[in-house]
Amino acid sequence: MRERRKTIEFVVDDTEVDAYEGESVLQAARRHGFTIPALCYVEGLSVWGACRLCVVELAEQHQLRPACAVTVEEDMEVITDSEAIRRHRRTVLELLFAEGNHVCAVCVSNGACELQDAAVAVGMDHVRFDYQAPVRTIDASHPKYVSDPNRCILCTRCVRVCDEIEGAHVWDIAGRGRGARLVAEMGKPWGEAMSCTWCGKCVATCPTGALFYQGRAVGEMRHEPDMVARLVAARRDHQWIAPGAHDE
């Protein structure tokens, strides 16, 4: 029988709610129905805190903090929606669109893309920054999957799920600044990566059209990031082990 978790009280947008001890602001707020967007966060993976889309305002500090990386404290006051937060989130999204080659009309994830959904949610109908239009080569060397770096936002979901859940560590980030890129096995074509188990977890967790199945056309790709939380829960609760086997 699992031990009951201790709870603490805090305030989200003037509403008093509870949180489990050790829970992040993002986890607790979402559990109570508050909408906080995030691109690099996936339940079940380690916290990366890089996209900065999930920022909230802490009343005690008068500054924006990533909700995924802030642990709830007793009587903490959190603001999830304000003019400053909306302005920040829109700027982050515009920079992501300007940095890559995100042409939604010809993307396999058009209509099922978390980056696209976030832009719509903040009312982003144009980008104020110059498009960088980087030259990035698509890797279709894998028999089952394709990597399109033009859509990649370096959220590292694929890196973390491959390392932490599958245990293969096929993926990593190479380079710095605008030269940063996703690489397989220190820069090999994906199809030559001997450590790849073909499990598809990286494809399932990708928030954009950067990783997808071979043969997918415009709008046909659907990702499944919620799979990670289900796998973590199943392993924790020994759902795939015969009753009593783990007690030996």
VOGU-3710 file (C-alpha; in Angstrom, 3 decimals, decimal comma):
1> mrerrktief> 0,000/0,000/0,000  1,456/3,338/-1,092  2,130/5,903/1,634  -0,175/8,924/1,562  1,657/12,011/0,344  1,832/15,131/2,483  0,113/18,207/1,045  0,704/21,936/1,459  -1,457/24,943/0,595  -0,599/27,673/-1,886
11> vvddtevday> -2,404/30,215/-4,066  -2,768/30,192/-7,873  -4,439/33,215/-9,479  -6,161/34,153/-6,192  -7,451/30,598/-5,695  -6,206/28,523/-2,766  -5,234/25,001/-3,817  -3,121/22,174/-2,469  0,089/20,622/-3,743  1,950/17,469/-2,862
21> egesvlqaar> 5,194/18,045/-1,014  8,005/18,285/-3,564  5,628/18,953/-6,465  6,488/21,681/-8,965  4,268/24,700/-9,585  3,564/23,401/-13,091  2,471/19,953/-11,901  0,268/21,271/-9,105  -1,336/24,042/-11,157  -2,130/21,727/-14,073
31> rhgftipalc> -3,573/19,145/-11,701  -6,065/21,781/-10,550  -7,008/22,788/-14,105  -4,848/25,881/-14,612  -3,415/26,206/-18,116  0,342/26,745/-18,256  1,957/26,105/-21,660  5,283/24,274/-21,903  7,344/22,798/-24,727  10,354/21,137/-23,110
41> yveglsvwga> 8,455/19,648/-20,145  6,999/16,137/-20,253  5,601/14,386/-17,180  7,926/11,514/-16,298  11,148/13,048/-17,663  13,757/15,107/-15,829  13,197/18,864/-15,768  15,084/20,764/-18,467  13,655/24,262/-17,997  14,971/25,551/-21,324
51> crlcvvelae> 11,961/26,685/-23,348  10,893/29,269/-20,731  7,322/29,127/-22,021  5,937/27,957/-18,675  7,033/31,066/-16,776  4,781/32,294/-13,977  5,031/35,248/-11,633  5,811/34,691/-7,963  4,177/37,446/-5,937  6,887/37,312/-3,284
61> qhqlrpacav> 9,721/37,802/-5,783  8,158/40,023/-8,477  9,912/38,094/-11,230  9,129/35,465/-13,842  10,206/31,911/-13,014  9,847/28,625/-14,936  6,931/26,788/-13,321  8,443/23,386/-14,146  11,570/24,110/-12,089  10,036/25,843/-9,055
71> tveedmevit> 8,942/23,657/-6,138  5,749/24,685/-4,373  6,217/26,187/-0,922  3,648/26,787/1,811  1,555/29,950/1,203  3,335/30,679/-2,092  1,345/33,012/-4,386  1,534/32,268/-8,088  0,210/34,283/-11,039  -0,136/32,276/-14,264
81> dseairrhrr> -1,550/34,978/-16,530  -0,597/38,650/-16,708  0,392/41,151/-19,366  4,091/40,597/-18,623  3,693/36,806/-18,856  1,739/36,992/-22,127  4,344/39,353/-23,614  7,167/37,061/-22,559  5,532/33,919/-23,956  4,775/35,560/-27,273
91> tvlellfaeg> 8,371/36,763/-27,602  9,696/33,259/-26,884  7,424/31,765/-29,544  8,310/34,393/-32,135  12,006/33,731/-31,570  11,473/29,980/-32,016  9,634/30,524/-35,292  12,271/32,992/-36,528  15,181/30,712/-35,617  14,023/27,636/-37,534
101> nhvcavcvsn> 12,120/26,840/-40,719  8,619/26,302/-39,364  6,373/26,341/-42,424  3,206/24,839/-40,953  1,398/24,447/-44,271  3,832/21,747/-45,434  4,646/20,114/-42,073  3,723/16,526/-41,197  2,535/17,736/-37,761  0,355/20,577/-39,041
111> gacelqdaav> -2,733/20,606/-36,825  -1,085/18,401/-34,188  1,926/20,493/-33,188  2,506/21,861/-29,698  4,514/24,820/-31,009  1,703/25,717/-33,384  -0,918/25,317/-30,649  1,041/27,570/-28,297  1,303/30,272/-30,974  -2,434/30,147/-31,580
121> avgmdhvrfd> -3,132/30,310/-27,828  -1,190/33,572/-27,439  -2,701/35,085/-30,590  0,571/35,162/-32,522  -0,287/36,068/-36,127  3,113/37,420/-37,209  6,784/37,418/-36,200  8,530/40,695/-35,436  12,036/39,297/-35,885  14,019/38,531/-39,039
131> yqapvrtida> 13,758/34,909/-40,119  17,156/33,195/-39,949  16,309/30,609/-42,643  19,133/28,209/-41,686  20,224/25,543/-44,161  19,488/22,217/-42,470  19,558/18,799/-44,132  16,804/16,267/-43,455  18,018/12,841/-42,290  15,860/10,085/-43,790
141> shpkyvsdpn> 18,507/7,371/-43,446  16,542/5,382/-40,852  14,230/2,706/-42,338  11,375/3,681/-40,010  11,843/7,325/-38,956  12,867/10,744/-40,281  14,664/13,616/-38,544  13,901/17,112/-39,864  16,129/19,637/-38,038  14,233/22,493/-39,671
151> rcilctrcvr> 11,391/21,854/-37,204  13,572/21,144/-34,159  13,312/23,551/-31,202  16,018/21,816/-29,101  13,571/20,925/-26,330  15,681/17,760/-25,656  12,588/15,632/-25,047  14,003/13,018/-27,427  17,401/13,133/-25,708  15,911/12,628/-22,257
161> vcdeiegahv> 13,359/9,951/-23,149  15,993/7,929/-25,019  18,396/8,185/-22,084  16,066/8,031/-19,076  13,304/5,697/-20,299  14,778/3,563/-23,093  18,362/3,637/-21,750  19,943/3,869/-25,219  21,146/7,520/-25,306  21,152/7,725/-29,095
171> wdiagrgrga> 20,547/11,474/-29,120  22,464/14,490/-27,860  22,901/18,196/-28,591  26,049/19,347/-30,397  27,280/22,879/-31,022  26,376/26,163/-29,360  24,106/29,124/-30,059  22,562/29,159/-33,519  24,836/26,260/-34,448  23,333/23,936/-31,834
181> rlvaemgkpw> 21,719/20,844/-33,344  20,363/17,430/-32,502  22,783/14,608/-33,346  22,632/10,824/-33,227  25,694/8,942/-31,941  28,110/11,884/-32,104  26,968/12,963/-35,563  26,188/9,761/-37,450  23,199/9,472/-39,789  20,290/8,119/-37,734
191> geamsctwcg> 20,125/4,979/-39,845  23,718/4,117/-38,893  23,201/4,559/-35,144  23,757/1,059/-33,760  22,448/2,055/-30,308  18,985/2,896/-31,687  16,461/0,249/-30,620  13,732/1,429/-33,025  11,424/1,901/-30,014  9,944/5,181/-31,302
201> kcvatcptga> 9,853/6,903/-27,910  11,737/9,925/-29,264  9,235/10,255/-32,098  6,296/9,930/-29,714  7,538/12,720/-27,431  8,586/15,254/-30,098  6,399/18,392/-29,809  6,813/19,434/-33,468  7,425/17,800/-36,843  11,136/17,333/-36,177
211> lfyqgravge> 10,862/13,556/-35,685  8,275/11,514/-37,550  7,500/8,183/-39,179  8,608/7,489/-42,727  5,809/7,999/-45,247  3,837/10,591/-43,270  2,386/13,392/-45,407  1,252/16,895/-44,413  -0,875/16,808/-41,251  -0,659/13,025/-40,823
221> mrhepdmvar> 1,792/12,804/-37,895  0,448/12,390/-34,372  2,742/12,336/-31,331  2,054/10,786/-27,927  4,098/12,474/-25,144  1,668/11,209/-22,468  3,137/7,757/-23,098  6,134/8,661/-20,913  4,075/9,166/-17,749  2,258/5,868/-18,377
231> lvaarrdhqw> 5,548/3,995/-18,761  7,011/5,544/-15,613  3,874/4,693/-13,603  3,801/1,129/-14,947  7,427/0,529/-14,008  6,978/2,091/-10,575  3,926/-0,032/-9,838  5,435/-3,229/-11,343  2,508/-3,614/-13,712  4,500/-5,867/-16,076
241> iapgahde> 5,911/-8,173/-13,431  4,178/-11,336/-12,233  2,606/-10,902/-8,767  5,177/-11,558/-6,062  8,122/-11,806/-8,497  9,655/-8,503/-7,394  9,511/-9,556/-3,727  12,031/-12,368/-4,170
//
